Amino acid sequence: MFKAIKPVAQVALLIVGMAMVCFGVMRGEADAVLAKAIRLCLECIGIG
């Protein structure tokens, strides 16, 4: 019984994950994450 449920659960979680990523991109979260990553990298090497 569990062998039949596992693939269905994996596909469902994959679809939910993709939907969350798309929602975050539509809200502009990707730009915010990139800006924070750039700031962090510049601080680590001592430029910023």
N, C-alpha and C positions, 0 to 999 in steps of 0.2 A: 504494500500500500504506500509506503513512504517513497519507494522508487518512482511512483507515478506523480507524487506531489512535488518532489524536488525540482524537476525541470520547469514546472508551472510556476513555482515560487521564484525561481531564478529569473525567468522571463519577466514576471511581474515586477520584481525589484529592479531589473534593468530598465524597464519602461518608466517606472517611478523616478529612478535616478536621472534618466535622460530628460524627463519633464522638469525636474528641479533645476538641472543645469540650464535648460532653455529659459526657464522663468528668471533665473538669476542674470542671465545675459540680457534679457529684455529689460530688466530693471537697471542695468548699467553697473552691476556689481563687478564685472570683469575689469572695467576701467579702474575701479577703486582698488581692487586687489593688485593690479599691475602697478599703480602709483605707489602703494605701500611697499611692494617688493622692491621697486627702484630706490625708494628712500632708504629702506633697510640696507640694501647692498652698498649704497653710497656712504652710509654711516659706518658700515663694517670696514671698508677700506680706507676710511678717514678723509674722504673728499667733502662730504656734506656736513 
